[in-house]
Amino acid sequence: MERGRGPDRRRAQRDVLRAAQHRRGDRAHRPGDRRQILSVEGLSVRYGGVDALRELSLALEPGELVAVLGASGSGKSTLLRAIAGLEEIAAGRVLIGGEDVSRLAPARRGVAMVFQSFALFPHMTVERNIAFGLRARGESTQAVASTAEALGLSALLDRRPGELSGGERQRVALARALAARPRVLLLDEPLSNLDAQLRVSTRGEIRRVQERTGVTTLHVTHDQVEALALGHRVAVLRDGRLEQLGTPDEVWERPASAWVARFVGTPPMNLVPGERGLCGFRAEDAAARVDPGGEYVFELAERVGADVLWHLRRGEDLVAVRAGGAAPAVGERVAVEVPEARVRWFDRETGRAL
């Protein structure tokens, strides 16, 4: 079920209208064009006295899908809206295909955006929703049929949004964006209004469509599982700044800071004081066993899917380790061993990786 509030849907629909209402002839390059590359340089956005983005720089390779991950208020959606031309930039610039588009109207940037609330027009059929932007610009609607077929919507073209499931509405919004053949596709938490099971299947569908079309994509999410599963690279945002940019493996195994180590992972990376600073290790990298001479005390066992986690305490330090077999009694001593190669060290003062 779609859970977005009415004002949010209306604002998203207005944004769709803004992006569509411009002179004809400003068509984007087709997917696969080597000019499809997005770069933001020193981007800052301010709301009154609040810095929503702070000198953020990020570059995408042609055909790349970068997932932007962050907590609420980190600047994720502001970044997308600034790239699309829906937010005023205080400093920096946006380049698409090597061209500075910072002062261009949204429709002239060659981008398409899928909003969290889908922003579909309830009185229009699926076919008319997909073709809306093309018709508003006076462009050919020939791409509608092929795009609908690629997303499994051919049999639904005569239906209205109210007759569709949440997953089908999401696909219509994605089809509308792709039908315009954008140079850059911007996805603003497109799965957040779907239930957990549907999010998993739709996540895979987005990845397959993106790889098939080759469109350069920036995908915003607060869901770390979604970001790590979808992105060729993951950009982790914190308070309007880029905290880390790397492959999913790099972000998971070699976090750039203690903050990223705590933010990414369920459970998060364990961080305990050590000789060189903060010692970090993942639950799956540790081996735990009952040992009367162990440093830790067993507190509880927690089943997380196929894994069982032991939650242990050493003074003020709490850690979680993946373990098998019967759980110890509460209060029993436990020894924990971590291979040196799996340990990550962070500066105690700055939190940066050593």
The 8 nearest C-alpha neighbors of each residue, nearest first, counted from 0:
[[1, 165, 2, 193, 192, 164, 194, 166],
 [0, 2, 192, 3, 165, 116, 193, 117],
 [1, 3, 192, 0, 4, 116, 193, 191],
 [4, 2, 116, 1, 7, 5, 8, 192],
 [5, 3, 7, 6, 8, 2, 116, 9],
 [4, 6, 8, 7, 9, 3, 10, 2],
 [7, 5, 9, 8, 4, 10, 3, 11],
 [8, 6, 10, 4, 5, 9, 11, 3],
 [9, 7, 11, 5, 6, 10, 118, 116],
 [8, 10, 6, 12, 11, 7, 13, 5],
 [11, 9, 13, 7, 12, 8, 6, 14],
 [10, 12, 14, 8, 13, 9, 118, 7],
 [13, 11, 118, 15, 9, 14, 10, 8],
 [14, 12, 16, 10, 15, 11, 17, 9],
 [13, 15, 11, 17, 12, 16, 18, 10],
 [16, 14, 12, 18, 13, 17, 19, 11],
 [15, 17, 13, 19, 14, 18, 20, 12],
 [18, 16, 14, 19, 20, 15, 13, 105],
 [17, 19, 106, 105, 15, 16, 20, 14],
 [18, 20, 132, 16, 17, 106, 135, 21],
 [21, 19, 17, 18, 16, 135, 136, 106],
 [20, 22, 19, 106, 136, 23, 18, 107],
 [21, 23, 136, 24, 20, 25, 137, 106],
 [24, 22, 136, 25, 137, 21, 138, 26],
 [23, 25, 26, 22, 138, 136, 137, 107],
 [26, 24, 107, 23, 27, 22, 106, 109],
 [25, 27, 24, 28, 109, 23, 179, 107],
 [28, 26, 109, 181, 182, 180, 29, 25],
 [27, 29, 182, 32, 30, 26, 181, 180],
 [28, 30, 180, 32, 31, 27, 182, 181],
 [31, 29, 214, 213, 32, 212, 28, 182],
 [30, 32, 213, 33, 29, 214, 62, 35],
 [31, 33, 34, 30, 35, 29, 28, 61],
 [32, 34, 35, 31, 61, 36, 96, 30],
 [35, 33, 96, 32, 36, 97, 61, 95],
 [36, 34, 61, 96, 182, 33, 32, 215],
 [35, 37, 61, 96, 60, 95, 34, 59],
 [38, 36, 95, 59, 58, 94, 96, 35],
 [37, 39, 58, 94, 57, 93, 59, 95],
 [40, 38, 93, 56, 57, 92, 94, 42],
 [39, 41, 56, 42, 92, 91, 38, 55],
 [40, 42, 54, 91, 55, 56, 43, 39],
 [43, 41, 91, 54, 55, 40, 90, 92],
 [42, 44, 52, 53, 90, 54, 89, 88],
 [45, 43, 52, 89, 88, 51, 50, 42],
 [46, 44, 50, 51, 49, 47, 89, 48],
 [47, 45, 49, 48, 50, 51, 44, 87],
 [46, 48, 49, 45, 50, 44, 51, 89],
 [47, 49, 46, 45, 50, 51, 44, 89],
 [48, 50, 46, 45, 47, 51, 44, 52],
 [51, 49, 45, 52, 44, 53, 46, 48],
 [50, 52, 239, 44, 45, 74, 49, 53],
 [53, 51, 239, 43, 44, 50, 74, 240],
 [52, 54, 43, 239, 55, 240, 50, 42],
 [55, 53, 41, 42, 43, 52, 56, 91],
 [54, 56, 42, 41, 53, 240, 241, 52],
 [55, 57, 40, 41, 39, 42, 54, 58],
 [56, 58, 39, 38, 40, 55, 59, 37],
 [59, 57, 38, 37, 39, 60, 56, 36],
 [60, 58, 37, 36, 38, 63, 61, 57],
 [59, 61, 63, 36, 62, 58, 37, 215],
 [62, 60, 36, 35, 63, 215, 33, 59],
 [61, 63, 215, 213, 214, 60, 64, 31],
 [64, 62, 215, 60, 61, 216, 59, 65],
 [65, 63, 216, 230, 231, 217, 215, 66],
 [64, 66, 230, 232, 217, 233, 231, 218],
 [65, 67, 218, 233, 230, 226, 219, 217],
 [68, 66, 219, 234, 218, 233, 235, 220],
 [69, 67, 235, 220, 221, 234, 236, 66],
 [70, 68, 236, 221, 73, 235, 237, 75],
 [69, 71, 73, 221, 72, 68, 237, 236],
 [72, 70, 73, 69, 221, 74, 75, 238],
 [71, 73, 74, 70, 238, 75, 51, 239],
 [72, 74, 238, 237, 239, 70, 71, 69],
 [75, 73, 239, 77, 51, 72, 76, 52],
 [76, 74, 78, 77, 73, 219, 67, 69],
 [75, 77, 79, 78, 74, 80, 187, 219],
 [76, 78, 74, 80, 75, 79, 81, 51],
 [79, 77, 81, 76, 75, 80, 74, 82],
 [80, 78, 76, 82, 81, 77, 83, 185],
 [79, 81, 85, 83, 77, 82, 78, 86],
 [80, 82, 86, 84, 78, 83, 79, 85],
 [83, 81, 79, 80, 84, 78, 93, 85],
 [84, 82, 80, 81, 85, 105, 79, 110],
 [85, 83, 105, 81, 82, 86, 80, 104],
 [84, 86, 80, 83, 81, 87, 105, 14],
 [87, 85, 81, 80, 84, 88, 77, 44],
 [86, 88, 89, 81, 85, 44, 84, 45],
 [89, 87, 44, 90, 43, 86, 81, 42],
 [88, 90, 44, 43, 45, 87, 91, 42],
 [91, 89, 43, 88, 42, 92, 41, 44],
 [92, 90, 42, 41, 40, 43, 54, 89],
 [91, 93, 101, 40, 39, 42, 94, 99],
 [92, 94, 39, 101, 100, 99, 38, 82],
 [95, 93, 99, 38, 98, 97, 100, 37],
 [96, 94, 37, 97, 98, 36, 38, 99],
 [95, 97, 34, 36, 35, 98, 94, 37],
 [96, 98, 95, 94, 99, 34, 36, 37],
 [99, 97, 94, 95, 96, 100, 93, 101],
 [98, 100, 94, 101, 93, 97, 95, 92],
 [101, 99, 103, 102, 94, 93, 98, 108],
 [102, 100, 93, 92, 99, 103, 94, 84],
 [101, 103, 100, 104, 99, 84, 92, 93],
 [102, 104, 100, 101, 107, 105, 108, 84],
 [103, 105, 107, 106, 84, 102, 108, 18],
 [106, 104, 84, 18, 107, 108, 83, 103],
 [105, 107, 18, 104, 108, 19, 21, 109],
 [108, 106, 105, 104, 25, 109, 103, 21],
 [109, 107, 110, 105, 106, 100, 103, 104],
 [108, 110, 27, 181, 182, 107, 106, 183],
 [109, 111, 183, 181, 108, 182, 184, 83],
 [112, 110, 184, 176, 181, 185, 183, 109],
 [113, 111, 185, 186, 184, 176, 114, 110],
 [114, 112, 186, 187, 172, 173, 185, 117],
 [115, 113, 117, 187, 116, 189, 112, 186],
 [114, 116, 189, 188, 187, 117, 191, 113],
 [115, 117, 3, 114, 118, 8, 1, 7],
 [116, 118, 114, 115, 172, 119, 169, 113],
 [119, 117, 12, 116, 11, 8, 114, 120],
 [120, 118, 117, 121, 128, 172, 160, 12],
 [119, 121, 123, 122, 128, 118, 160, 12],
 [122, 120, 160, 123, 119, 159, 161, 124],
 [121, 123, 120, 159, 124, 160, 161, 119],
 [124, 122, 121, 120, 127, 159, 128, 125],
 [123, 125, 159, 127, 158, 126, 157, 128],
 [124, 126, 156, 128, 127, 158, 159, 157],
 [127, 125, 156, 129, 124, 128, 130, 157],
 [126, 128, 130, 124, 129, 125, 131, 123],
 [127, 129, 125, 131, 130, 126, 123, 124],
 [130, 128, 175, 126, 127, 131, 174, 125],
 [129, 131, 127, 133, 128, 132, 140, 134],
 [132, 130, 128, 134, 133, 129, 127, 135],
 [131, 133, 19, 135, 134, 130, 136, 179],
 [132, 134, 138, 130, 136, 135, 131, 137],
 [133, 135, 137, 136, 131, 132, 138, 130],
 [136, 134, 132, 133, 137, 19, 131, 20],
 [137, 135, 23, 134, 133, 138, 19, 21],
 [136, 138, 134, 135, 23, 133, 139, 22],
 [139, 137, 133, 136, 134, 140, 23, 135],
 [138, 140, 141, 133, 137, 134, 142, 130],
 [141, 139, 142, 143, 130, 133, 138, 134],
 [140, 142, 143, 139, 144, 145, 178, 130],
 [141, 143, 140, 145, 178, 144, 146, 139],
 [142, 144, 146, 141, 140, 145, 178, 147],
 [145, 143, 147, 146, 142, 148, 141, 153],
 [144, 146, 148, 147, 142, 143, 149, 141],
 [147, 145, 149, 143, 148, 144, 174, 142],
 [148, 146, 152, 144, 150, 153, 145, 149],
 [147, 149, 151, 145, 153, 146, 150, 152],
 [148, 150, 146, 147, 151, 145, 152, 208],
 [151, 149, 147, 148, 152, 146, 170, 174],
 [150, 152, 148, 149, 153, 147, 154, 170],
 [151, 153, 147, 155, 154, 150, 148, 156],
 [154, 152, 148, 147, 155, 156, 151, 144],
 [155, 153, 152, 156, 151, 157, 148, 158],
 [154, 156, 152, 158, 153, 157, 125, 126],
 [155, 157, 125, 126, 158, 153, 154, 124],
 [158, 156, 124, 155, 125, 126, 159, 154],
 [159, 157, 124, 155, 156, 125, 162, 160],
 [158, 160, 124, 161, 162, 125, 123, 121],
 [161, 159, 163, 162, 121, 168, 158, 125],
 [162, 160, 159, 163, 121, 164, 158, 168],
 [161, 163, 160, 159, 158, 164, 168, 155],
 [164, 162, 160, 161, 167, 168, 165, 159],
 [163, 165, 167, 166, 168, 162, 0, 161],
 [164, 166, 168, 167, 0, 193, 169, 1],
 [165, 167, 169, 164, 168, 170, 197, 193],
 [166, 168, 170, 164, 169, 165, 163, 171],
 [169, 167, 171, 165, 170, 166, 163, 164],
 [168, 170, 166, 172, 167, 171, 117, 165],
 [169, 171, 173, 167, 168, 172, 174, 166],
 [170, 172, 174, 168, 173, 169, 175, 167],
 [173, 171, 175, 169, 170, 174, 117, 113],
 [172, 174, 170, 176, 171, 175, 113, 177],
 [175, 173, 171, 177, 176, 172, 178, 146],
 [176, 174, 129, 172, 178, 173, 177, 171],
 [175, 177, 111, 173, 174, 178, 179, 112],
 [178, 176, 174, 179, 180, 175, 173, 181],
 [177, 179, 175, 180, 176, 142, 174, 143],
 [178, 180, 177, 181, 176, 133, 175, 132],
 [181, 179, 177, 178, 29, 27, 30, 182],
 [182, 180, 110, 109, 27, 183, 179, 111],
 [181, 183, 35, 109, 27, 28, 110, 214],
 [182, 184, 110, 215, 181, 216, 214, 185],
 [183, 185, 216, 111, 110, 112, 215, 181],
 [184, 186, 112, 217, 216, 111, 218, 113],
 [187, 185, 218, 113, 112, 219, 189, 188],
 [186, 188, 219, 114, 189, 115, 113, 218],
 [189, 187, 220, 115, 219, 190, 191, 186],
 [188, 190, 115, 187, 191, 186, 114, 113],
 [191, 189, 193, 192, 188, 198, 115, 201],
 [190, 192, 193, 188, 189, 115, 198, 194],
 [193, 191, 1, 190, 2, 0, 194, 115],
 [194, 192, 190, 191, 198, 197, 165, 195],
 [193, 195, 197, 196, 198, 192, 0, 191],
 [194, 196, 198, 197, 193, 199, 191, 190],
 [197, 195, 198, 199, 194, 200, 193, 201],
 [196, 198, 200, 199, 194, 195, 201, 193],
 [199, 197, 195, 201, 196, 200, 193, 202],
 [198, 200, 202, 197, 196, 201, 195, 203],
 [199, 201, 197, 203, 202, 198, 204, 196],
 [202, 200, 204, 198, 203, 199, 197, 205],
 [203, 201, 199, 205, 204, 200, 198, 206],
 [202, 204, 206, 201, 200, 205, 207, 199],
 [203, 205, 201, 207, 202, 206, 208, 200],
 [206, 204, 208, 202, 203, 207, 209, 201],
 [205, 207, 209, 203, 204, 208, 210, 229],
 [208, 206, 204, 210, 209, 205, 211, 203],
 [209, 207, 211, 205, 210, 206, 212, 204],
 [210, 208, 206, 212, 211, 207, 213, 205],
 [209, 211, 213, 207, 208, 212, 206, 214],
 [210, 212, 208, 209, 213, 207, 214, 206],
 [213, 211, 209, 214, 210, 30, 208, 31],
 [214, 212, 62, 210, 30, 209, 211, 31],
 [213, 215, 62, 30, 212, 216, 209, 183],
 [214, 216, 62, 183, 63, 61, 64, 184],
 [217, 215, 64, 184, 183, 185, 214, 63],
 [216, 218, 185, 65, 64, 66, 186, 184],
 [217, 219, 186, 66, 67, 185, 65, 216],
 [220, 218, 67, 187, 188, 66, 186, 75],
 [221, 219, 188, 68, 222, 67, 218, 226],
 [220, 222, 69, 68, 70, 223, 219, 71],
 [223, 221, 225, 220, 224, 226, 68, 69],
 [222, 224, 226, 225, 227, 221, 263, 68],
 [225, 223, 227, 226, 222, 228, 264, 229],
 [224, 226, 228, 222, 223, 227, 229, 220],
 [227, 225, 223, 66, 229, 224, 228, 230],
 [226, 228, 247, 224, 225, 229, 230, 223],
 [229, 227, 225, 226, 224, 230, 247, 202],
 [230, 228, 226, 227, 225, 206, 231, 66],
 [231, 229, 66, 232, 65, 64, 226, 233],
 [230, 232, 64, 65, 246, 63, 229, 233],
 [233, 231, 246, 230, 65, 245, 247, 66],
 [232, 234, 66, 245, 65, 244, 230, 246],
 [235, 233, 244, 67, 243, 68, 66, 236],
 [234, 236, 68, 243, 242, 69, 67, 241],
 [237, 235, 241, 69, 242, 240, 73, 68],
 [236, 238, 73, 240, 239, 242, 69, 241],
 [239, 237, 73, 240, 236, 74, 72, 51],
 [238, 240, 52, 74, 73, 51, 53, 237],
 [241, 239, 237, 53, 236, 238, 55, 242],
 [240, 242, 236, 243, 235, 55, 237, 234],
 [241, 243, 236, 235, 240, 237, 244, 255],
 [244, 242, 235, 241, 234, 255, 245, 236],
 [245, 243, 234, 233, 235, 232, 242, 246],
 [246, 244, 232, 233, 249, 250, 247, 243],
 [245, 247, 232, 249, 248, 233, 231, 250],
 [248, 246, 227, 250, 249, 232, 251, 233],
 [247, 249, 251, 246, 250, 252, 253, 245],
 [250, 248, 253, 246, 252, 251, 247, 245],
 [249, 251, 254, 247, 248, 253, 252, 245],
 [252, 250, 248, 249, 253, 247, 254, 263],
 [251, 253, 249, 248, 250, 254, 341, 281],
 [254, 252, 249, 250, 251, 255, 343, 248],
 [255, 253, 250, 260, 256, 259, 251, 252],
 [254, 256, 352, 243, 351, 253, 259, 257],
 [257, 255, 351, 352, 258, 259, 350, 254],
 [256, 258, 260, 350, 259, 261, 345, 351],
 [257, 259, 261, 256, 260, 262, 350, 255],
 [260, 258, 262, 256, 261, 257, 254, 263],
 [261, 259, 257, 268, 258, 254, 262, 263],
 [260, 262, 267, 258, 259, 268, 263, 257],
 [263, 261, 259, 260, 258, 264, 267, 268],
 [264, 262, 260, 261, 259, 267, 223, 251],
 [263, 265, 267, 266, 262, 268, 261, 223],
 [266, 264, 267, 263, 268, 262, 223, 261],
 [265, 267, 264, 268, 319, 282, 269, 281],
 [268, 266, 264, 261, 265, 263, 269, 262],
 [267, 269, 281, 260, 280, 261, 279, 270],
 [268, 270, 280, 279, 318, 281, 267, 271],
 [271, 269, 279, 278, 277, 268, 280, 272],
 [270, 272, 278, 277, 316, 273, 269, 279],
 [273, 271, 277, 278, 276, 270, 274, 347],
 [274, 272, 276, 278, 277, 275, 271, 344],
 [273, 275, 276, 272, 277, 278, 344, 271],
 [276, 274, 273, 277, 344, 278, 346, 345],
 [277, 275, 347, 346, 273, 274, 345, 272],
 [276, 278, 272, 345, 273, 271, 344, 347],
 [277, 279, 344, 271, 270, 273, 272, 343],
 [280, 278, 270, 343, 269, 342, 344, 268],
 [279, 281, 342, 269, 268, 343, 341, 284],
 [280, 282, 268, 284, 283, 269, 285, 279],
 [283, 281, 320, 321, 284, 319, 285, 280],
 [282, 284, 321, 281, 285, 320, 286, 322],
 [285, 283, 281, 282, 337, 341, 280, 286],
 [284, 286, 337, 283, 336, 282, 320, 287],
 [287, 285, 336, 335, 337, 284, 288, 322],
 [288, 286, 335, 334, 285, 322, 336, 333],
 [289, 287, 334, 333, 290, 335, 286, 322],
 [288, 290, 333, 332, 334, 291, 327, 287],
 [289, 291, 333, 293, 292, 332, 334, 288],
 [292, 290, 332, 293, 289, 333, 331, 334],
 [293, 291, 290, 294, 332, 334, 333, 289],
 [292, 294, 334, 333, 290, 332, 291, 295],
 [295, 293, 334, 313, 333, 292, 332, 296],
 [294, 296, 313, 333, 312, 293, 332, 311],
 [295, 297, 332, 312, 330, 311, 331, 333],
 [296, 298, 311, 330, 329, 331, 299, 332],
 [299, 297, 329, 311, 310, 330, 296, 312],
 [300, 298, 310, 309, 297, 301, 329, 311],
 [299, 301, 309, 308, 310, 326, 307, 302],
 [302, 300, 308, 307, 303, 309, 299, 310],
 [301, 303, 307, 306, 304, 308, 300, 305],
 [304, 302, 306, 307, 305, 301, 308, 265],
 [305, 303, 306, 302, 307, 301, 308, 265],
 [304, 306, 303, 307, 302, 308, 321, 323],
 [307, 305, 303, 304, 302, 308, 321, 322],
 [306, 308, 302, 301, 321, 322, 303, 300],
 [309, 307, 321, 301, 320, 300, 322, 319],
 [308, 310, 300, 320, 319, 299, 311, 321],
 [311, 309, 319, 299, 298, 318, 300, 308],
 [310, 312, 297, 318, 296, 298, 317, 295],
 [313, 311, 317, 296, 295, 316, 314, 318],
 [314, 312, 295, 316, 315, 294, 296, 317],
 [313, 315, 316, 312, 317, 295, 296, 294],
 [316, 314, 313, 317, 312, 271, 318, 272],
 [315, 317, 313, 314, 312, 271, 318, 270],
 [318, 316, 312, 311, 313, 315, 319, 310],
 [319, 317, 311, 269, 310, 312, 320, 316],
 [318, 320, 310, 309, 282, 308, 311, 321],
 [321, 319, 282, 309, 308, 285, 322, 283],
 [320, 322, 308, 283, 282, 307, 309, 306],
 [323, 321, 307, 308, 320, 309, 287, 324],
 [324, 322, 307, 325, 321, 326, 306, 308],
 [323, 325, 326, 322, 307, 327, 288, 321],
 [324, 326, 327, 323, 322, 328, 300, 307],
 [325, 327, 324, 300, 328, 309, 323, 299],
 [328, 326, 331, 329, 325, 297, 289, 330],
 [327, 329, 331, 330, 326, 297, 298, 299],
 [328, 330, 298, 297, 331, 327, 299, 296],
 [329, 331, 297, 296, 328, 298, 332, 327],
 [332, 330, 297, 296, 328, 329, 327, 333],
 [331, 333, 296, 293, 291, 290, 295, 289],
 [334, 332, 289, 293, 290, 295, 288, 296],
 [335, 333, 293, 288, 287, 290, 294, 295],
 [334, 336, 287, 286, 285, 333, 337, 288],
 [335, 337, 286, 285, 287, 334, 338, 284],
 [336, 338, 285, 284, 339, 286, 341, 335],
 [339, 337, 340, 341, 336, 342, 284, 285],
 [338, 340, 342, 341, 337, 343, 336, 280],
 [339, 341, 338, 342, 343, 337, 284, 280],
 [342, 340, 339, 338, 280, 284, 343, 337],
 [341, 343, 280, 339, 340, 279, 344, 278],
 [344, 342, 279, 278, 280, 341, 345, 253],
 [345, 343, 278, 353, 277, 279, 352, 276],
 [346, 344, 352, 277, 353, 351, 350, 276],
 [347, 345, 350, 276, 351, 348, 349, 353],
 [346, 348, 276, 350, 277, 349, 345, 351],
 [349, 347, 346, 350, 351, 276, 345, 277],
 [350, 348, 351, 346, 347, 345, 256, 257],
 [349, 351, 346, 257, 256, 345, 347, 348],
 [352, 350, 256, 349, 345, 346, 255, 257],
 [351, 353, 345, 256, 255, 344, 346, 350],
 [352, 345, 344, 346, 351, 343, 255, 276]]
